[in-house]
Amino acid sequence: FREAEMIELIRETGMADIAILGDGRLEREQGYSTVRYTLRAIGLETGEVLAVAPAAVEIDDRADIEEINEVLGVLADQAGARLAEDLAAVWAQ
């Protein structure tokens, strides 16, 4: 699904006020790679991005897929914690 399609599907269920979507990617450079993971909280009624929480780390460019997936899991946890803090701050206003 494209992001807009996913948001619309979630909106149609009527079971949530926000959608939290994430994406991870690997950017390879000579000698190292950067693993990036970003979470976005999107208000379903307006489509407004409520918060964005990126996380990234450099790893050896020889890392295998298992190591990369492990790093993505850690980054997802970090981004999730940051997103929760940012959403709490937005809602406190």
ChimeraX attribute file (.defattr): number of C-alpha atoms within 10 A of each C-alpha:
attribute: neighborCount
match mode: 1-to-1
recipient: residues
	/A:1	7
	/A:2	6
	/A:3	10
	/A:4	9
	/A:5	10
	/A:6	13
	/A:7	19
	/A:8	13
	/A:9	12
	/A:10	15
	/A:11	18
	/A:12	11
	/A:13	8
	/A:14	9
	/A:15	8
	/A:16	12
	/A:17	12
	/A:18	20
	/A:19	19
	/A:20	16
	/A:21	14
	/A:22	17
	/A:23	12
	/A:24	17
	/A:25	13
	/A:26	17
	/A:27	11
	/A:28	15
	/A:29	11
	/A:30	7
	/A:31	9
	/A:32	14
	/A:33	18
	/A:34	17
	/A:35	20
	/A:36	19
	/A:37	24
	/A:38	20
	/A:39	22
	/A:40	20
	/A:41	21
	/A:42	19
	/A:43	18
	/A:44	18
	/A:45	10
	/A:46	9
	/A:47	15
	/A:48	11
	/A:49	14
	/A:50	17
	/A:51	20
	/A:52	19
	/A:53	20
	/A:54	19
	/A:55	19
	/A:56	20
	/A:57	14
	/A:58	15
	/A:59	17
	/A:60	15
	/A:61	16
	/A:62	11
	/A:63	12
	/A:64	9
	/A:65	9
	/A:66	9
	/A:67	13
	/A:68	18
	/A:69	14
	/A:70	11
	/A:71	19
	/A:72	22
	/A:73	14
	/A:74	15
	/A:75	22
	/A:76	23
	/A:77	14
	/A:78	18
	/A:79	22
	/A:80	21
	/A:81	12
	/A:82	18
	/A:83	22
	/A:84	14
	/A:85	13
	/A:86	17
	/A:87	14
	/A:88	12
	/A:89	11
	/A:90	11
	/A:91	8
	/A:92	7
	/A:93	5
